[in-house]
């Protein structure tokens, strides 16, 4: 879904004008993915349509997981896809699901994506980095929805009720 959405945005922009597309900024959320990544490295990823495994360079930065064909990522690079990690529900090992070493899965409400790292250590590091990013970036959404009932102003009816009962007596 995330990759399909990315492709739809890119296709609609590239087909709409001959000028350089400005949509990558919109689709990437303005993230400067070409430097200062929280985590970057090779992973094998299943294709969206043809379920073959492809080796891709992944970059995790500011709540987005980008992937590219090669590690020479510059300002002019166009990601092959992007996943906003705030929309992810879980990231966990998946060796038993895929029957492959160093496999892990990333689940969103719409789909589950599978990846294979080069070692157990790299798999654990990716799971930890993505997990931290999910928590960090989903917290900002959740904080806006939290209502602290203890800090809400008290209703003014209580003193008024006691005044009325004193006047009635």
CNS distance restraints for C-alpha pairs under 8 A (distance, minus, plus):
assign (resid   1 and name CA) (resid   5 and name CA) 5.97 0.50 0.50
assign (resid   1 and name CA) (resid 110 and name CA) 6.62 0.50 0.50
assign (resid   1 and name CA) (resid 111 and name CA) 6.72 0.50 0.50
assign (resid   2 and name CA) (resid   6 and name CA) 6.21 0.50 0.50
assign (resid   2 and name CA) (resid  81 and name CA) 7.41 0.50 0.50
assign (resid   2 and name CA) (resid  82 and name CA) 6.47 0.50 0.50
assign (resid   2 and name CA) (resid  83 and name CA) 5.45 0.50 0.50
assign (resid   2 and name CA) (resid  84 and name CA) 7.68 0.50 0.50
assign (resid   3 and name CA) (resid   7 and name CA) 6.16 0.50 0.50
assign (resid   3 and name CA) (resid  48 and name CA) 7.53 0.50 0.50
assign (resid   3 and name CA) (resid  80 and name CA) 7.83 0.50 0.50
assign (resid   3 and name CA) (resid  81 and name CA) 4.98 0.50 0.50
assign (resid   3 and name CA) (resid  82 and name CA) 6.19 0.50 0.50
assign (resid   3 and name CA) (resid  83 and name CA) 7.14 0.50 0.50
assign (resid   4 and name CA) (resid   8 and name CA) 6.14 0.50 0.50
assign (resid   4 and name CA) (resid  48 and name CA) 7.97 0.50 0.50
assign (resid   5 and name CA) (resid   9 and name CA) 6.27 0.50 0.50
assign (resid   6 and name CA) (resid  10 and name CA) 6.21 0.50 0.50
assign (resid   6 and name CA) (resid  27 and name CA) 6.77 0.50 0.50
assign (resid   6 and name CA) (resid  81 and name CA) 6.03 0.50 0.50
assign (resid   6 and name CA) (resid  82 and name CA) 6.75 0.50 0.50
assign (resid   7 and name CA) (resid  11 and name CA) 5.87 0.50 0.50
assign (resid   7 and name CA) (resid  81 and name CA) 7.47 0.50 0.50
assign (resid   8 and name CA) (resid  12 and name CA) 6.06 0.50 0.50
assign (resid   9 and name CA) (resid  13 and name CA) 6.23 0.50 0.50
assign (resid   9 and name CA) (resid  23 and name CA) 7.25 0.50 0.50
assign (resid   9 and name CA) (resid  27 and name CA) 7.27 0.50 0.50
assign (resid  10 and name CA) (resid  14 and name CA) 6.00 0.50 0.50
assign (resid  10 and name CA) (resid  23 and name CA) 6.90 0.50 0.50
assign (resid  10 and name CA) (resid  24 and name CA) 7.35 0.50 0.50
assign (resid  11 and name CA) (resid  15 and name CA) 5.98 0.50 0.50
assign (resid  12 and name CA) (resid  16 and name CA) 6.12 0.50 0.50
assign (resid  13 and name CA) (resid  17 and name CA) 6.95 0.50 0.50
assign (resid  13 and name CA) (resid  21 and name CA) 6.17 0.50 0.50
assign (resid  13 and name CA) (resid  22 and name CA) 7.95 0.50 0.50
assign (resid  13 and name CA) (resid  23 and name CA) 6.49 0.50 0.50
assign (resid  14 and name CA) (resid  18 and name CA) 7.31 0.50 0.50
assign (resid  14 and name CA) (resid  21 and name CA) 6.28 0.50 0.50
assign (resid  17 and name CA) (resid  21 and name CA) 7.77 0.50 0.50
assign (resid  22 and name CA) (resid  26 and name CA) 7.21 0.50 0.50
assign (resid  23 and name CA) (resid  27 and name CA) 5.93 0.50 0.50
assign (resid  24 and name CA) (resid  28 and name CA) 5.71 0.50 0.50
assign (resid  24 and name CA) (resid  78 and name CA) 7.36 0.50 0.50
assign (resid  25 and name CA) (resid  29 and name CA) 5.76 0.50 0.50
assign (resid  25 and name CA) (resid  30 and name CA) 4.71 0.50 0.50
assign (resid  25 and name CA) (resid  31 and name CA) 7.45 0.50 0.50
assign (resid  26 and name CA) (resid  30 and name CA) 6.35 0.50 0.50
assign (resid  28 and name CA) (resid  64 and name CA) 7.72 0.50 0.50
assign (resid  28 and name CA) (resid  82 and name CA) 7.28 0.50 0.50
assign (resid  31 and name CA) (resid  61 and name CA) 7.33 0.50 0.50
assign (resid  31 and name CA) (resid  62 and name CA) 6.86 0.50 0.50
assign (resid  32 and name CA) (resid  75 and name CA) 7.45 0.50 0.50
assign (resid  33 and name CA) (resid  37 and name CA) 6.59 0.50 0.50
assign (resid  33 and name CA) (resid  59 and name CA) 6.92 0.50 0.50
assign (resid  33 and name CA) (resid  60 and name CA) 7.91 0.50 0.50
assign (resid  33 and name CA) (resid  61 and name CA) 6.43 0.50 0.50
assign (resid  33 and name CA) (resid  66 and name CA) 7.78 0.50 0.50
assign (resid  33 and name CA) (resid  73 and name CA) 7.95 0.50 0.50
assign (resid  33 and name CA) (resid  75 and name CA) 7.79 0.50 0.50
assign (resid  34 and name CA) (resid  73 and name CA) 5.36 0.50 0.50
assign (resid  34 and name CA) (resid  74 and name CA) 4.96 0.50 0.50
assign (resid  34 and name CA) (resid  75 and name CA) 5.71 0.50 0.50
assign (resid  34 and name CA) (resid  77 and name CA) 7.90 0.50 0.50
assign (resid  35 and name CA) (resid  74 and name CA) 7.92 0.50 0.50
assign (resid  36 and name CA) (resid  61 and name CA) 7.83 0.50 0.50
assign (resid  37 and name CA) (resid  59 and name CA) 6.22 0.50 0.50
assign (resid  37 and name CA) (resid  60 and name CA) 5.94 0.50 0.50
assign (resid  37 and name CA) (resid  61 and name CA) 5.15 0.50 0.50
assign (resid  38 and name CA) (resid  59 and name CA) 7.61 0.50 0.50
assign (resid  38 and name CA) (resid  60 and name CA) 5.60 0.50 0.50
assign (resid  38 and name CA) (resid  61 and name CA) 5.30 0.50 0.50
assign (resid  38 and name CA) (resid  62 and name CA) 7.80 0.50 0.50
assign (resid  38 and name CA) (resid 129 and name CA) 7.75 0.50 0.50
assign (resid  39 and name CA) (resid  59 and name CA) 5.92 0.50 0.50
assign (resid  39 and name CA) (resid  60 and name CA) 5.16 0.50 0.50
assign (resid  39 and name CA) (resid  61 and name CA) 7.15 0.50 0.50
assign (resid  39 and name CA) (resid 126 and name CA) 7.70 0.50 0.50
assign (resid  39 and name CA) (resid 129 and name CA) 7.09 0.50 0.50
assign (resid  40 and name CA) (resid  57 and name CA) 7.17 0.50 0.50
assign (resid  40 and name CA) (resid  58 and name CA) 5.40 0.50 0.50
assign (resid  40 and name CA) (resid  59 and name CA) 4.38 0.50 0.50
assign (resid  40 and name CA) (resid  60 and name CA) 6.21 0.50 0.50
assign (resid  41 and name CA) (resid  57 and name CA) 5.50 0.50 0.50
assign (resid  41 and name CA) (resid  58 and name CA) 5.41 0.50 0.50
assign (resid  41 and name CA) (resid  59 and name CA) 6.83 0.50 0.50
assign (resid  41 and name CA) (resid  71 and name CA) 7.83 0.50 0.50
assign (resid  42 and name CA) (resid  55 and name CA) 6.69 0.50 0.50
assign (resid  42 and name CA) (resid  56 and name CA) 5.70 0.50 0.50
assign (resid  42 and name CA) (resid  57 and name CA) 4.60 0.50 0.50
assign (resid  42 and name CA) (resid  58 and name CA) 6.06 0.50 0.50
assign (resid  42 and name CA) (resid 117 and name CA) 7.21 0.50 0.50
assign (resid  42 and name CA) (resid 118 and name CA) 7.75 0.50 0.50
assign (resid  43 and name CA) (resid  55 and name CA) 5.79 0.50 0.50
assign (resid  43 and name CA) (resid  56 and name CA) 5.65 0.50 0.50
assign (resid  43 and name CA) (resid  57 and name CA) 6.46 0.50 0.50
assign (resid  43 and name CA) (resid  58 and name CA) 6.79 0.50 0.50
assign (resid  43 and name CA) (resid 115 and name CA) 6.31 0.50 0.50
assign (resid  43 and name CA) (resid 116 and name CA) 5.68 0.50 0.50
assign (resid  43 and name CA) (resid 117 and name CA) 5.03 0.50 0.50
assign (resid  43 and name CA) (resid 118 and name CA) 7.09 0.50 0.50
assign (resid  44 and name CA) (resid  53 and name CA) 6.00 0.50 0.50
assign (resid  44 and name CA) (resid  54 and name CA) 5.28 0.50 0.50
assign (resid  44 and name CA) (resid  55 and name CA) 4.28 0.50 0.50
assign (resid  44 and name CA) (resid  56 and name CA) 6.02 0.50 0.50
assign (resid  44 and name CA) (resid 115 and name CA) 5.45 0.50 0.50
assign (resid  44 and name CA) (resid 116 and name CA) 4.93 0.50 0.50
assign (resid  44 and name CA) (resid 117 and name CA) 6.52 0.50 0.50
assign (resid  45 and name CA) (resid  53 and name CA) 5.44 0.50 0.50
assign (resid  45 and name CA) (resid  54 and name CA) 5.35 0.50 0.50
assign (resid  45 and name CA) (resid  55 and name CA) 6.33 0.50 0.50
assign (resid  45 and name CA) (resid  56 and name CA) 6.87 0.50 0.50
assign (resid  45 and name CA) (resid 113 and name CA) 7.94 0.50 0.50
assign (resid  45 and name CA) (resid 114 and name CA) 6.24 0.50 0.50
assign (resid  45 and name CA) (resid 115 and name CA) 4.75 0.50 0.50
assign (resid  45 and name CA) (resid 116 and name CA) 6.65 0.50 0.50
assign (resid  46 and name CA) (resid  50 and name CA) 7.95 0.50 0.50
assign (resid  46 and name CA) (resid  51 and name CA) 5.39 0.50 0.50
assign (resid  46 and name CA) (resid  52 and name CA) 5.51 0.50 0.50
assign (resid  46 and name CA) (resid  53 and name CA) 4.52 0.50 0.50
assign (resid  46 and name CA) (resid  54 and name CA) 6.20 0.50 0.50
assign (resid  46 and name CA) (resid 113 and name CA) 7.51 0.50 0.50
assign (resid  46 and name CA) (resid 114 and name CA) 6.41 0.50 0.50
assign (resid  46 and name CA) (resid 115 and name CA) 6.95 0.50 0.50
assign (resid  47 and name CA) (resid  51 and name CA) 4.89 0.50 0.50
assign (resid  47 and name CA) (resid  52 and name CA) 5.67 0.50 0.50
assign (resid  47 and name CA) (resid  53 and name CA) 6.38 0.50 0.50
assign (resid  47 and name CA) (resid  54 and name CA) 6.87 0.50 0.50
assign (resid  55 and name CA) (resid  69 and name CA) 7.58 0.50 0.50
assign (resid  56 and name CA) (resid  67 and name CA) 6.12 0.50 0.50
assign (resid  56 and name CA) (resid  68 and name CA) 5.67 0.50 0.50
assign (resid  56 and name CA) (resid  69 and name CA) 5.21 0.50 0.50
assign (resid  56 and name CA) (resid  70 and name CA) 6.62 0.50 0.50
assign (resid  57 and name CA) (resid  67 and name CA) 5.44 0.50 0.50
assign (resid  57 and name CA) (resid  68 and name CA) 5.08 0.50 0.50
assign (resid  57 and name CA) (resid  69 and name CA) 6.08 0.50 0.50
assign (resid  57 and name CA) (resid  70 and name CA) 5.63 0.50 0.50
assign (resid  57 and name CA) (resid  71 and name CA) 5.52 0.50 0.50
assign (resid  58 and name CA) (resid  65 and name CA) 6.81 0.50 0.50
assign (resid  58 and name CA) (resid  66 and name CA) 5.59 0.50 0.50
assign (resid  58 and name CA) (resid  67 and name CA) 4.37 0.50 0.50
assign (resid  58 and name CA) (resid  68 and name CA) 6.45 0.50 0.50
assign (resid  59 and name CA) (resid  65 and name CA) 5.74 0.50 0.50
assign (resid  59 and name CA) (resid  66 and name CA) 5.12 0.50 0.50
assign (resid  59 and name CA) (resid  67 and name CA) 6.24 0.50 0.50
assign (resid  60 and name CA) (resid  64 and name CA) 5.77 0.50 0.50
assign (resid  60 and name CA) (resid  65 and name CA) 4.50 0.50 0.50
assign (resid  60 and name CA) (resid  66 and name CA) 6.36 0.50 0.50
assign (resid  60 and name CA) (resid 130 and name CA) 7.58 0.50 0.50
assign (resid  61 and name CA) (resid  65 and name CA) 6.61 0.50 0.50
assign (resid  62 and name CA) (resid 133 and name CA) 7.66 0.50 0.50
assign (resid  63 and name CA) (resid  84 and name CA) 5.98 0.50 0.50
assign (resid  63 and name CA) (resid  85 and name CA) 5.36 0.50 0.50
assign (resid  63 and name CA) (resid  86 and name CA) 6.54 0.50 0.50
assign (resid  63 and name CA) (resid 133 and name CA) 5.66 0.50 0.50
assign (resid  63 and name CA) (resid 134 and name CA) 7.04 0.50 0.50
assign (resid  63 and name CA) (resid 136 and name CA) 7.94 0.50 0.50
assign (resid  63 and name CA) (resid 137 and name CA) 5.89 0.50 0.50
assign (resid  64 and name CA) (resid  82 and name CA) 6.47 0.50 0.50
assign (resid  64 and name CA) (resid  83 and name CA) 5.57 0.50 0.50
assign (resid  64 and name CA) (resid  84 and name CA) 4.53 0.50 0.50
assign (resid  64 and name CA) (resid  85 and name CA) 5.57 0.50 0.50
assign (resid  65 and name CA) (resid  82 and name CA) 5.41 0.50 0.50
assign (resid  65 and name CA) (resid  83 and name CA) 5.04 0.50 0.50
assign (resid  65 and name CA) (resid  84 and name CA) 6.45 0.50 0.50
assign (resid  65 and name CA) (resid  85 and name CA) 6.81 0.50 0.50
assign (resid  66 and name CA) (resid  79 and name CA) 6.11 0.50 0.50
assign (resid  66 and name CA) (resid  80 and name CA) 7.46 0.50 0.50
assign (resid  66 and name CA) (resid  81 and name CA) 5.77 0.50 0.50
assign (resid  66 and name CA) (resid  82 and name CA) 4.35 0.50 0.50
assign (resid  66 and name CA) (resid  83 and name CA) 6.57 0.50 0.50
assign (resid  67 and name CA) (resid  79 and name CA) 5.59 0.50 0.50
assign (resid  67 and name CA) (resid  80 and name CA) 5.60 0.50 0.50
assign (resid  67 and name CA) (resid  81 and name CA) 5.58 0.50 0.50
assign (resid  67 and name CA) (resid  82 and name CA) 6.52 0.50 0.50
assign (resid  68 and name CA) (resid  73 and name CA) 7.68 0.50 0.50
assign (resid  68 and name CA) (resid  78 and name CA) 7.51 0.50 0.50
assign (resid  68 and name CA) (resid  79 and name CA) 5.15 0.50 0.50
assign (resid  68 and name CA) (resid  80 and name CA) 5.25 0.50 0.50
assign (resid  68 and name CA) (resid  81 and name CA) 7.47 0.50 0.50
assign (resid  69 and name CA) (resid  80 and name CA) 7.22 0.50 0.50
assign (resid  73 and name CA) (resid  77 and name CA) 5.68 0.50 0.50
assign (resid  84 and name CA) (resid  88 and name CA) 7.41 0.50 0.50
assign (resid  85 and name CA) (resid 130 and name CA) 7.38 0.50 0.50
assign (resid  85 and name CA) (resid 133 and name CA) 6.76 0.50 0.50
assign (resid  85 and name CA) (resid 134 and name CA) 5.32 0.50 0.50
assign (resid  85 and name CA) (resid 137 and name CA) 7.32 0.50 0.50
assign (resid  86 and name CA) (resid 133 and name CA) 7.67 0.50 0.50
assign (resid  86 and name CA) (resid 134 and name CA) 5.22 0.50 0.50
assign (resid  86 and name CA) (resid 135 and name CA) 7.68 0.50 0.50
assign (resid  86 and name CA) (resid 137 and name CA) 5.27 0.50 0.50
assign (resid  86 and name CA) (resid 138 and name CA) 4.74 0.50 0.50
assign (resid  87 and name CA) (resid 108 and name CA) 5.98 0.50 0.50
assign (resid  87 and name CA) (resid 109 and name CA) 7.54 0.50 0.50
assign (resid  87 and name CA) (resid 134 and name CA) 7.90 0.50 0.50
assign (resid  87 and name CA) (resid 138 and name CA) 7.57 0.50 0.50
assign (resid  88 and name CA) (resid 106 and name CA) 6.89 0.50 0.50
assign (resid  88 and name CA) (resid 107 and name CA) 5.58 0.50 0.50
assign (resid  88 and name CA) (resid 108 and name CA) 4.34 0.50 0.50
assign (resid  88 and name CA) (resid 109 and name CA) 7.21 0.50 0.50
assign (resid  88 and name CA) (resid 134 and name CA) 6.67 0.50 0.50
assign (resid  89 and name CA) (resid 106 and name CA) 7.66 0.50 0.50
assign (resid  89 and name CA) (resid 107 and name CA) 5.52 0.50 0.50
assign (resid  89 and name CA) (resid 108 and name CA) 5.33 0.50 0.50
assign (resid  89 and name CA) (resid 109 and name CA) 6.99 0.50 0.50
assign (resid  89 and name CA) (resid 134 and name CA) 7.91 0.50 0.50
assign (resid  90 and name CA) (resid 105 and name CA) 7.87 0.50 0.50
assign (resid  90 and name CA) (resid 106 and name CA) 5.83 0.50 0.50
assign (resid  90 and name CA) (resid 107 and name CA) 5.26 0.50 0.50
assign (resid  90 and name CA) (resid 108 and name CA) 7.36 0.50 0.50
assign (resid  90 and name CA) (resid 131 and name CA) 7.57 0.50 0.50
assign (resid  91 and name CA) (resid 104 and name CA) 7.12 0.50 0.50
assign (resid  91 and name CA) (resid 105 and name CA) 5.60 0.50 0.50
assign (resid  91 and name CA) (resid 106 and name CA) 4.51 0.50 0.50
assign (resid  91 and name CA) (resid 107 and name CA) 6.46 0.50 0.50
assign (resid  91 and name CA) (resid 127 and name CA) 6.05 0.50 0.50
assign (resid  91 and name CA) (resid 130 and name CA) 7.14 0.50 0.50
assign (resid  91 and name CA) (resid 131 and name CA) 6.30 0.50 0.50
assign (resid  92 and name CA) (resid 104 and name CA) 5.50 0.50 0.50
assign (resid  92 and name CA) (resid 105 and name CA) 5.58 0.50 0.50
assign (resid  92 and name CA) (resid 106 and name CA) 6.90 0.50 0.50
assign (resid  92 and name CA) (resid 127 and name CA) 6.36 0.50 0.50
assign (resid  93 and name CA) (resid 102 and name CA) 7.60 0.50 0.50
assign (resid  93 and name CA) (resid 103 and name CA) 5.99 0.50 0.50
assign (resid  93 and name CA) (resid 104 and name CA) 4.05 0.50 0.50
assign (resid  93 and name CA) (resid 105 and name CA) 6.20 0.50 0.50
assign (resid  93 and name CA) (resid 123 and name CA) 7.95 0.50 0.50
assign (resid  93 and name CA) (resid 127 and name CA) 7.80 0.50 0.50
assign (resid  94 and name CA) (resid  98 and name CA) 6.26 0.50 0.50
assign (resid  94 and name CA) (resid  99 and name CA) 7.92 0.50 0.50
assign (resid  94 and name CA) (resid 102 and name CA) 7.88 0.50 0.50
assign (resid  94 and name CA) (resid 103 and name CA) 5.08 0.50 0.50
assign (resid  94 and name CA) (resid 104 and name CA) 4.38 0.50 0.50
assign (resid  94 and name CA) (resid 105 and name CA) 5.77 0.50 0.50
assign (resid  94 and name CA) (resid 114 and name CA) 7.76 0.50 0.50
assign (resid  95 and name CA) (resid  99 and name CA) 5.12 0.50 0.50
assign (resid  95 and name CA) (resid 100 and name CA) 5.10 0.50 0.50
assign (resid  95 and name CA) (resid 101 and name CA) 5.59 0.50 0.50
assign (resid  95 and name CA) (resid 102 and name CA) 6.42 0.50 0.50
assign (resid  95 and name CA) (resid 103 and name CA) 4.98 0.50 0.50
assign (resid  95 and name CA) (resid 104 and name CA) 6.77 0.50 0.50
assign (resid  96 and name CA) (resid 100 and name CA) 7.38 0.50 0.50
assign (resid  98 and name CA) (resid 103 and name CA) 7.13 0.50 0.50
assign (resid 100 and name CA) (resid 116 and name CA) 7.87 0.50 0.50
assign (resid 101 and name CA) (resid 116 and name CA) 7.48 0.50 0.50
assign (resid 101 and name CA) (resid 120 and name CA) 7.91 0.50 0.50
assign (resid 102 and name CA) (resid 116 and name CA) 5.50 0.50 0.50
assign (resid 102 and name CA) (resid 117 and name CA) 5.35 0.50 0.50
assign (resid 102 and name CA) (resid 118 and name CA) 6.79 0.50 0.50
assign (resid 102 and name CA) (resid 119 and name CA) 5.90 0.50 0.50
assign (resid 102 and name CA) (resid 120 and name CA) 5.37 0.50 0.50
assign (resid 102 and name CA) (resid 123 and name CA) 5.73 0.50 0.50
assign (resid 103 and name CA) (resid 114 and name CA) 7.04 0.50 0.50
assign (resid 103 and name CA) (resid 115 and name CA) 5.62 0.50 0.50
assign (resid 103 and name CA) (resid 116 and name CA) 4.25 0.50 0.50
assign (resid 103 and name CA) (resid 117 and name CA) 6.38 0.50 0.50
assign (resid 103 and name CA) (resid 123 and name CA) 7.11 0.50 0.50
assign (resid 104 and name CA) (resid 114 and name CA) 5.86 0.50 0.50
assign (resid 104 and name CA) (resid 115 and name CA) 5.42 0.50 0.50
assign (resid 104 and name CA) (resid 116 and name CA) 6.31 0.50 0.50
assign (resid 104 and name CA) (resid 123 and name CA) 7.08 0.50 0.50
assign (resid 104 and name CA) (resid 127 and name CA) 7.57 0.50 0.50
assign (resid 105 and name CA) (resid 112 and name CA) 6.53 0.50 0.50
assign (resid 105 and name CA) (resid 113 and name CA) 5.56 0.50 0.50
assign (resid 105 and name CA) (resid 114 and name CA) 4.47 0.50 0.50
assign (resid 105 and name CA) (resid 115 and name CA) 6.17 0.50 0.50
assign (resid 106 and name CA) (resid 112 and name CA) 5.67 0.50 0.50
assign (resid 106 and name CA) (resid 113 and name CA) 5.23 0.50 0.50
assign (resid 106 and name CA) (resid 114 and name CA) 6.46 0.50 0.50
assign (resid 107 and name CA) (resid 111 and name CA) 5.95 0.50 0.50
assign (resid 107 and name CA) (resid 112 and name CA) 4.24 0.50 0.50
assign (resid 107 and name CA) (resid 113 and name CA) 6.30 0.50 0.50
assign (resid 108 and name CA) (resid 112 and name CA) 6.18 0.50 0.50
assign (resid 116 and name CA) (resid 123 and name CA) 7.42 0.50 0.50
assign (resid 117 and name CA) (resid 122 and name CA) 5.98 0.50 0.50
assign (resid 117 and name CA) (resid 123 and name CA) 5.18 0.50 0.50
assign (resid 118 and name CA) (resid 122 and name CA) 6.51 0.50 0.50
assign (resid 118 and name CA) (resid 123 and name CA) 7.41 0.50 0.50
assign (resid 119 and name CA) (resid 123 and name CA) 6.21 0.50 0.50
assign (resid 120 and name CA) (resid 124 and name CA) 6.22 0.50 0.50
assign (resid 121 and name CA) (resid 125 and name CA) 6.18 0.50 0.50
assign (resid 122 and name CA) (resid 126 and name CA) 6.09 0.50 0.50
assign (resid 123 and name CA) (resid 127 and name CA) 6.18 0.50 0.50
assign (resid 124 and name CA) (resid 128 and name CA) 6.05 0.50 0.50
assign (resid 125 and name CA) (resid 129 and name CA) 6.02 0.50 0.50
assign (resid 126 and name CA) (resid 130 and name CA) 5.95 0.50 0.50
assign (resid 127 and name CA) (resid 131 and name CA) 5.83 0.50 0.50
assign (resid 128 and name CA) (resid 132 and name CA) 6.08 0.50 0.50
assign (resid 129 and name CA) (resid 133 and name CA) 6.24 0.50 0.50
assign (resid 130 and name CA) (resid 134 and name CA) 6.11 0.50 0.50
assign (resid 131 and name CA) (resid 135 and name CA) 6.33 0.50 0.50
assign (resid 132 and name CA) (resid 136 and name CA) 6.01 0.50 0.50
assign (resid 133 and name CA) (resid 137 and name CA) 5.89 0.50 0.50
assign (resid 134 and name CA) (resid 138 and name CA) 5.73 0.50 0.50
assign (resid 135 and name CA) (resid 139 and name CA) 5.84 0.50 0.50
assign (resid 136 and name CA) (resid 140 and name CA) 7.08 0.50 0.50
assign (resid 137 and name CA) (resid 141 and name CA) 7.21 0.50 0.50
assign (resid 138 and name CA) (resid 142 and name CA) 6.25 0.50 0.50
assign (resid 139 and name CA) (resid 143 and name CA) 5.85 0.50 0.50
assign (resid 140 and name CA) (resid 144 and name CA) 6.73 0.50 0.50
assign (resid 141 and name CA) (resid 145 and name CA) 7.05 0.50 0.50
assign (resid 142 and name CA) (resid 146 and name CA) 6.41 0.50 0.50
assign (resid 148 and name CA) (resid 152 and name CA) 6.75 0.50 0.50
assign (resid 156 and name CA) (resid 160 and name CA) 6.82 0.50 0.50
assign (resid 157 and name CA) (resid 161 and name CA) 6.00 0.50 0.50
assign (resid 158 and name CA) (resid 162 and name CA) 6.52 0.50 0.50
assign (resid 159 and name CA) (resid 163 and name CA) 6.20 0.50 0.50
assign (resid 160 and name CA) (resid 164 and name CA) 6.23 0.50 0.50
assign (resid 161 and name CA) (resid 165 and name CA) 6.28 0.50 0.50
assign (resid 162 and name CA) (resid 166 and name CA) 6.21 0.50 0.50
assign (resid 163 and name CA) (resid 167 and name CA) 6.21 0.50 0.50
assign (resid 164 and name CA) (resid 168 and name CA) 6.15 0.50 0.50
assign (resid 165 and name CA) (resid 169 and name CA) 6.36 0.50 0.50
